[in-house]
Amino acid sequence: MRVLPVLSQVRRWVPAVVIALAALVDLLTPPSVSSTPLLAVAPVTAASLLSPAGIVTIGITAMAVQAGLAFVDGSYAWQGDAAVQITLAAVTALAVGLNRSLRTQHVSASRARYAAEVAQRAVLPTPPSRLGDLRIAARYVPAEDMALIGGDLYVMQETPFGVRAMVGDVRGKGLSAVTAVSVDIGVFRYAADHEPDLPALVNCMEEALLRESQRREGLDATEGFTTALIVQFSPDLDQVHIVNRGHPAPLLLHADGRARVLAPEEEAPPLGIAALGPWTSPVETHPFPPGSMLLCFTDGVTEARDPAGTFYDPAQRIPHMVQSYLRQTGHFPEPSTVLDLLARDVSRHSGGAPQDDQALLALHRPPPQQDLLARPLGQ
């Protein structure tokens, strides 16, 4: 974090360095070699680095250096050098105009990003870092830098029936997808507190999505759906109950870094297509011993491809990262650390920016001794 201000200060000296380099080139070369083109680069370089006053100062300095070098070389000619001075002045004026345009775009981009952040906090609030003995971390990695929220979602809360969570992916992009995300989260929050079992919760969400689809047009009305992974932990956290409706299977990470894919034994379609026929929501139960972590993600992870077209395989790559962390530190990584490792590894695999939005959720049940050390005094 401290490096960034230092680099910013260093970059501000680049236009002055360009002028100094131009002067050095002119002094070390024959009079027939002109450094004027290099001097003209200085104001252009300053356009994105300095204020308008700073750009004008660089431009005037470049003009003064050019005139001084011409006198030193004995090559000063009134007509030729006047044209050069006018050119440098014109380049400086253009640099000031470019600077104002860049500043306007920066302000607009900042406002758009702030609006996106507000929308993200409103539609996709960050889960608490801890619910009871369960530690939690969530990440949203957008495919587009300015679009901080899209069709992927996560939500979790403590209910009378245990801690419940959902990770989902809405079909489509844009405003319609954000609207569907808002509906999914709102219905889940209500149903999670009132429905005693997961199938009843899923049925409640199906009804809400069906009503929502009837208000839409085009493909959103006929092909709108949400892949969803709905999770419930038993009150003692010894078990995790999962309903998978067409979503990538989660990973169960053990305390030694080994991973097991919790793939559903019975496939079920995504939510929101109840109009095509009745569907069941099979509930599968898995042990969740101390030290385990449930890692949930959307298809932005599983469908990330490298330049050769190979899909990212979290079941193979994540255990290696976690076990390497265990060897280096001697303890299991925090949920936020696991998500950081996963996001960076997917980025490396795909060779840069995410190819699709990624919603990541890590739910960790620490070992008793670790949980005791982490618990504040008096609790």
Secondary structure, DSSP 8 states (H G I E B T S, - for coil): --HHHHHHHHHTTHHHHHHHHHHHHHHHS-TTS--HHHHHHHHHHHTTTS-HHHHHHHHHHHHHHHHHHHHHHT---HHHHHHHHHHHHHHHHHHHHHHHHHHHHHHHHHHHHHHHHHHHHHHS----SEETTEEEEEEEE-SSSS----SEEEEEEEETTEEEEEEEEESS-HHHHHHHHHHHHHHHHHHHHH-SSHHHHHHHHHHHHHHHHTT--THHHHS--EEEEEEEE-TTSSEEEEEEES----EEE-TTS-EEE---SS----BT-GGG-------EEEE--TT-EEEEE-HHHHT-B-TT--B--HHHHHHHHHHHHHHHHSS---HHHHHHHHHHHHHHHHTSS-SS-EEEEEEE---HHHHHHHS-TT-
